């Protein structure tokens, strides 16, 4: 079963070139995944009552054509199956019939009380159904974010109370806002994010006043970390492309 949703792009969701911001892109995908879960019998409010949740662990996305203001988006998602403690989901986003984004993701099933990763329930495949189509060829099982030893750019970013979601941690999409702030010196001459791969390590707990974002030029792009004094909360890689 594939699930498709559509939505308009609002002016407050785009940058100065009317291109959809990365945070909104991830929010669209998360909303589509939540809708699929609801249809499969795993609605987020019901899961939270049971102190369980799907948590995004790794995500890889490729931008083929930048989504822009002026036409609706169609977001398509499907369940790719489970292996042990890991569940896989792909996404495709279209605008005016043209593919804008492809993405692959890896999710974990969490006990929120014990803060423990659980084996994915055996009936998940039957509830969600499994599709074999591949949106993006990304080996998320083997990929690991490179470490940064001497960053080229660092930014201290304040955490706002509005950054926290119903699970009580900073929403995954907000990390893309932090990344956009970190990469601002690079986003000149109409450069945009062309691809992003990210791993979410540890939640940013409540009462955390700020995080430090670090960036370093890599062999084929840039590597980044978002950390506090105690933990690296997320890390990954990205490449930039001129806006088409």
C-alpha positions as a Markdown table, in Angstrom:
| # | Residue | x | y | z |
|---|---|---|---|---|
| 1 | Unk | 0.0 | 0.0 | 0.0 |
| 2 | Unk | 1.3 | 3.4 | -1.0 |
| 3 | Unk | -0.1 | 6.5 | 0.6 |
| 4 | Unk | -0.3 | 9.8 | -1.3 |
| 5 | Unk | -1.1 | 13.2 | 0.1 |
| 6 | Unk | -1.1 | 16.7 | -1.5 |
| 7 | Unk | -0.7 | 20.1 | -0.1 |
| 8 | Unk | 0.0 | 23.7 | -1.2 |
| 9 | Unk | 3.2 | 25.5 | -0.4 |
| 10 | Unk | 2.7 | 28.6 | 1.7 |
| 11 | Unk | 4.7 | 31.8 | 1.4 |
| 12 | Unk | 6.0 | 31.5 | 5.0 |
| 13 | Unk | 7.5 | 28.1 | 4.0 |
| 14 | Unk | 9.9 | 29.3 | 1.3 |
| 15 | Unk | 13.1 | 31.2 | 1.2 |
| 16 | Unk | 14.0 | 34.4 | -0.7 |
| 17 | Unk | 14.0 | 32.5 | -4.0 |
| 18 | Unk | 10.6 | 31.0 | -3.3 |
| 19 | Unk | 12.2 | 27.5 | -2.8 |
| 20 | Unk | 10.7 | 25.3 | -0.1 |
| 21 | Unk | 12.8 | 25.2 | 3.0 |
| 22 | Unk | 14.3 | 21.8 | 4.0 |
| 23 | Unk | 12.5 | 21.9 | 7.3 |
| 24 | Unk | 9.1 | 22.0 | 5.5 |
| 25 | Unk | 10.2 | 19.2 | 3.2 |
| 26 | Unk | 10.9 | 16.9 | 6.1 |
| 27 | Unk | 7.6 | 17.9 | 7.8 |
| 28 | Unk | 5.7 | 16.9 | 4.7 |
| 29 | Unk | 7.4 | 13.5 | 4.7 |
| 30 | Unk | 6.8 | 13.0 | 8.4 |
| 31 | Unk | 3.1 | 14.0 | 8.0 |
| 32 | Unk | 2.7 | 11.4 | 5.2 |
| 33 | Unk | 4.3 | 8.7 | 7.3 |
| 34 | Unk | 2.0 | 9.6 | 10.2 |
| 35 | Unk | -1.0 | 9.3 | 7.9 |
| 36 | Unk | 0.1 | 5.9 | 6.7 |
| 37 | Unk | 0.6 | 4.8 | 10.3 |
| 38 | Unk | -2.9 | 6.0 | 11.2 |
| 39 | Unk | -4.4 | 4.0 | 8.3 |
| 40 | Unk | -2.4 | 1.0 | 9.4 |
| 41 | Unk | -3.7 | 1.2 | 13.0 |
| 42 | Unk | -0.6 | 2.9 | 14.5 |
| 43 | Unk | -2.0 | 6.4 | 15.0 |
| 44 | Unk | 0.5 | 8.6 | 16.9 |
| 45 | Unk | -1.9 | 9.6 | 19.7 |
| 46 | Unk | -2.8 | 6.0 | 20.4 |
| 47 | Unk | 0.8 | 4.9 | 20.3 |
| 48 | Unk | 1.8 | 7.7 | 22.8 |
| 49 | Unk | -1.0 | 6.4 | 25.2 |
| 50 | Unk | 0.8 | 3.1 | 25.1 |
| 51 | Unk | 4.2 | 4.9 | 25.6 |
| 52 | Unk | 5.4 | 3.7 | 22.2 |
| 53 | Unk | 6.6 | 5.7 | 19.2 |
| 54 | Unk | 8.2 | 5.4 | 15.8 |
| 55 | Unk | 11.5 | 7.5 | 15.8 |
| 56 | Unk | 13.4 | 8.5 | 12.7 |
| 57 | Unk | 17.0 | 7.3 | 13.0 |
| 58 | Unk | 18.5 | 7.9 | 9.5 |
| 59 | Unk | 17.3 | 9.7 | 6.4 |
| 60 | Unk | 18.8 | 10.2 | 3.0 |
| 61 | Unk | 17.2 | 12.6 | 0.5 |
| 62 | Unk | 18.0 | 13.7 | -3.0 |
| 63 | Unk | 16.6 | 16.8 | -4.6 |
| 64 | Unk | 16.1 | 16.5 | -8.3 |
| 65 | Unk | 14.1 | 19.7 | -8.8 |
| 66 | Unk | 13.7 | 22.3 | -6.1 |
| 67 | Unk | 10.1 | 22.5 | -4.9 |
| 68 | Unk | 8.9 | 26.1 | -5.4 |
| 69 | Unk | 6.0 | 28.3 | -4.4 |
| 70 | Unk | 3.1 | 28.3 | -6.9 |
| 71 | Unk | 2.0 | 24.6 | -7.3 |
| 72 | Unk | 0.9 | 21.9 | -4.9 |
| 73 | Unk | 3.1 | 19.1 | -3.8 |
| 74 | Unk | 2.2 | 15.4 | -4.0 |
| 75 | Unk | 3.9 | 13.3 | -1.3 |
| 76 | Unk | 4.0 | 9.5 | -1.8 |
| 77 | Unk | 5.3 | 7.1 | 0.9 |
| 78 | Unk | 5.4 | 3.4 | 1.4 |
| 79 | Unk | 6.7 | 0.8 | 3.9 |
| 80 | Unk | 9.8 | -1.2 | 2.7 |
| 81 | Unk | 9.7 | -3.9 | 5.4 |
| 82 | Unk | 11.4 | -4.6 | 8.7 |
| 83 | Unk | 14.6 | -6.3 | 9.8 |
| 84 | Unk | 14.9 | -7.0 | 13.5 |
| 85 | Unk | 14.9 | -3.6 | 15.2 |
| 86 | Unk | 14.7 | -1.6 | 12.0 |
| 87 | Unk | 11.9 | -0.5 | 9.8 |
| 88 | Unk | 12.3 | 1.1 | 6.3 |
| 89 | Unk | 10.2 | 3.7 | 4.5 |
| 90 | Unk | 10.7 | 5.5 | 1.2 |
| 91 | Unk | 9.3 | 8.8 | -0.1 |
| 92 | Unk | 8.8 | 10.5 | -3.5 |
| 93 | Unk | 7.6 | 14.1 | -3.8 |
| 94 | Unk | 6.2 | 15.5 | -7.1 |
| 95 | Unk | 5.3 | 18.9 | -8.3 |
| 96 | Unk | 3.3 | 19.4 | -11.5 |
| 97 | Unk | 4.0 | 15.8 | -12.5 |
| 98 | Unk | 7.8 | 16.2 | -12.2 |
| 99 | Unk | 9.7 | 14.4 | -9.5 |
| 100 | Unk | 11.2 | 16.8 | -7.0 |
| 101 | Unk | 12.6 | 14.7 | -4.2 |
| 102 | Unk | 13.4 | 11.0 | -3.5 |
| 103 | Unk | 14.2 | 9.8 | 0.0 |
| 104 | Unk | 14.9 | 6.7 | 2.0 |
| 105 | Unk | 14.5 | 6.4 | 5.8 |
| 106 | Unk | 15.2 | 4.1 | 8.6 |
| 107 | Unk | 13.0 | 4.1 | 11.7 |
| 108 | Unk | 13.2 | 2.6 | 15.2 |
| 109 | Unk | 10.3 | 1.4 | 17.4 |
| 110 | Unk | 10.8 | 2.9 | 20.9 |
| 111 | Unk | 9.5 | 2.3 | 24.4 |
| 112 | Unk | 9.3 | 5.9 | 25.7 |
| 113 | Unk | 9.2 | 4.9 | 29.4 |
| 114 | Unk | 12.3 | 2.7 | 29.4 |
| 115 | Unk | 14.0 | 4.7 | 26.6 |
| 116 | Unk | 14.6 | 1.4 | 24.9 |
| 117 | Unk | 14.6 | 0.2 | 21.3 |
| 118 | Unk | 12.1 | -2.6 | 20.8 |
| 119 | Unk | 11.9 | -5.3 | 18.2 |
| 120 | Unk | 9.4 | -4.2 | 15.5 |
| 121 | Unk | 6.1 | -5.9 | 16.2 |
| 122 | Unk | 5.5 | -8.9 | 13.9 |
| 123 | Unk | 2.2 | -7.7 | 12.5 |
| 124 | Unk | 3.7 | -4.5 | 11.2 |
| 125 | Unk | 4.3 | -5.9 | 7.7 |
| 126 | Unk | 0.7 | -7.1 | 7.5 |
| 127 | Unk | -0.7 | -3.8 | 8.8 |
| 128 | Unk | 1.3 | -1.5 | 6.6 |
| 129 | Unk | 1.9 | -3.9 | 3.7 |
| 130 | Unk | 5.3 | -4.1 | 2.1 |
| 131 | Unk | 6.2 | -2.4 | -1.2 |
| 132 | Unk | 9.5 | -3.3 | -3.0 |
| 133 | Unk | 9.8 | -0.1 | -5.1 |
| 134 | Unk | 13.0 | 1.8 | -4.4 |
| 135 | Unk | 12.8 | 5.6 | -4.3 |
| 136 | Unk | 16.5 | 6.2 | -3.5 |
| 137 | Unk | 19.4 | 3.7 | -3.6 |
| 138 | Unk | 20.9 | 4.5 | -0.2 |
| 139 | Unk | 22.5 | 1.9 | 2.1 |
| 140 | Unk | 21.3 | 3.3 | 5.4 |
| 141 | Unk | 22.3 | 0.2 | 7.3 |
| 142 | Unk | 26.0 | 0.6 | 6.5 |
| 143 | Unk | 26.3 | 4.4 | 6.3 |
| 144 | Unk | 27.7 | 6.2 | 9.3 |
| 145 | Unk | 28.2 | 10.0 | 9.6 |
| 146 | Unk | 31.9 | 11.1 | 9.5 |
| 147 | Unk | 33.3 | 12.7 | 12.6 |
| 148 | Unk | 34.4 | 16.3 | 12.7 |
| 149 | Unk | 37.7 | 17.0 | 14.4 |
| 150 | Unk | 38.5 | 20.6 | 13.3 |
| 151 | Unk | 35.4 | 22.4 | 12.0 |
| 152 | Unk | 35.6 | 25.1 | 9.4 |
| 153 | Unk | 32.4 | 26.9 | 10.7 |
| 154 | Unk | 30.6 | 26.7 | 14.1 |
| 155 | Unk | 27.3 | 28.3 | 15.2 |
| 156 | Unk | 25.7 | 28.5 | 18.6 |
| 157 | Unk | 21.9 | 28.2 | 18.1 |
| 158 | Unk | 19.3 | 28.9 | 20.9 |
| 159 | Unk | 16.6 | 26.3 | 21.5 |
| 160 | Unk | 13.1 | 27.7 | 21.7 |
| 161 | Unk | 10.2 | 26.1 | 23.6 |
| 162 | Unk | 8.3 | 25.9 | 20.3 |
| 163 | Unk | 11.0 | 23.6 | 18.9 |
| 164 | Unk | 9.7 | 20.7 | 21.0 |
| 165 | Unk | 7.1 | 18.3 | 19.6 |
| 166 | Unk | 4.5 | 16.0 | 21.3 |
| 167 | Unk | 7.2 | 13.5 | 22.1 |
| 168 | Unk | 9.0 | 16.1 | 24.2 |
| 169 | Unk | 12.1 | 16.5 | 22.1 |
| 170 | Unk | 13.2 | 18.8 | 19.4 |
| 171 | Unk | 11.3 | 17.8 | 16.2 |
| 172 | Unk | 13.5 | 16.1 | 13.6 |
| 173 | Unk | 12.6 | 18.7 | 11.0 |
| 174 | Unk | 14.0 | 21.6 | 13.2 |
| 175 | Unk | 17.5 | 20.1 | 12.8 |
| 176 | Unk | 17.2 | 21.2 | 9.1 |
| 177 | Unk | 16.6 | 24.7 | 10.3 |
| 178 | Unk | 19.7 | 24.5 | 12.4 |
| 179 | Unk | 21.6 | 23.1 | 9.4 |
| 180 | Unk | 20.3 | 25.9 | 7.2 |
| 181 | Unk | 21.6 | 28.5 | 9.8 |
| 182 | Unk | 24.9 | 26.7 | 9.9 |
| 183 | Unk | 25.4 | 26.6 | 6.2 |
| 184 | Unk | 24.2 | 30.2 | 5.5 |
| 185 | Unk | 27.7 | 31.4 | 4.5 |
| 186 | Unk | 27.7 | 28.7 | 1.8 |
| 187 | Unk | 24.2 | 29.3 | 0.4 |
| 188 | Unk | 25.2 | 32.1 | -1.9 |
| 189 | Unk | 24.9 | 32.5 | -5.7 |
| 190 | Unk | 21.6 | 30.6 | -5.5 |
| 191 | Unk | 23.1 | 27.4 | -4.1 |
| 192 | Unk | 20.6 | 25.1 | -2.5 |
| 193 | Unk | 20.8 | 21.7 | -0.7 |
| 194 | Unk | 21.0 | 19.0 | -3.3 |
| 195 | Unk | 21.3 | 16.0 | -1.0 |
| 196 | Unk | 21.3 | 15.4 | 2.7 |
| 197 | Unk | 22.0 | 12.3 | 4.8 |
| 198 | Unk | 21.4 | 12.6 | 8.5 |
| 199 | Unk | 21.6 | 10.3 | 11.6 |
| 200 | Unk | 19.6 | 11.3 | 14.7 |
| 201 | Unk | 21.7 | 10.1 | 17.7 |
| 202 | Unk | 20.1 | 11.4 | 20.9 |
| 203 | Unk | 17.2 | 13.6 | 21.5 |
| 204 | Unk | 17.8 | 17.2 | 22.7 |
| 205 | Unk | 16.2 | 17.1 | 26.1 |
| 206 | Unk | 14.0 | 19.8 | 27.6 |
| 207 | Unk | 15.7 | 22.8 | 29.3 |
| 208 | Unk | 18.6 | 22.6 | 26.9 |
| 209 | Unk | 19.3 | 26.3 | 26.2 |
| 210 | Unk | 21.4 | 26.0 | 23.1 |
| 211 | Unk | 23.2 | 23.6 | 20.7 |
| 212 | Unk | 26.5 | 24.0 | 18.8 |
| 213 | Unk | 26.4 | 23.3 | 15.1 |
| 214 | Unk | 29.7 | 22.5 | 13.3 |
| 215 | Unk | 30.5 | 22.1 | 9.6 |
| 216 | Unk | 33.6 | 21.0 | 7.7 |
| 217 | Unk | 34.4 | 20.6 | 4.0 |
| 218 | Unk | 34.6 | 17.0 | 3.0 |
| 219 | Unk | 35.8 | 15.2 | -0.1 |
| 220 | Unk | 32.4 | 15.3 | -1.9 |
| 221 | Unk | 30.5 | 17.9 | 0.0 |
| 222 | Unk | 30.2 | 19.0 | 3.6 |
| 223 | Unk | 29.9 | 17.1 | 6.9 |
| 224 | Unk | 28.1 | 18.5 | 10.0 |
| 225 | Unk | 27.3 | 17.9 | 13.6 |
| 226 | Unk | 24.7 | 19.3 | 16.0 |
| 227 | Unk | 25.7 | 18.8 | 19.6 |
| 228 | Unk | 25.4 | 20.1 | 23.1 |
| 229 | Unk | 27.9 | 19.9 | 25.9 |
| 230 | Unk | 27.1 | 16.3 | 26.6 |
| 231 | Unk | 26.1 | 14.7 | 23.3 |
| 232 | Unk | 26.2 | 14.7 | 19.5 |
| 233 | Unk | 22.5 | 14.8 | 18.8 |
| 234 | Unk | 22.7 | 14.5 | 15.0 |
| 235 | Unk | 25.3 | 14.3 | 12.3 |
| 236 | Unk | 25.5 | 13.8 | 8.6 |
| 237 | Unk | 26.6 | 15.0 | 5.2 |
| 238 | Unk | 25.2 | 17.3 | 2.5 |
| 239 | Unk | 26.0 | 18.6 | -1.0 |
| 240 | Unk | 24.9 | 21.9 | -2.6 |
| 241 | Unk | 23.7 | 22.5 | -6.1 |
| 242 | Unk | 22.7 | 25.6 | -8.1 |
| 243 | Unk | 19.0 | 26.2 | -8.2 |
| 244 | Unk | 17.5 | 24.9 | -11.4 |
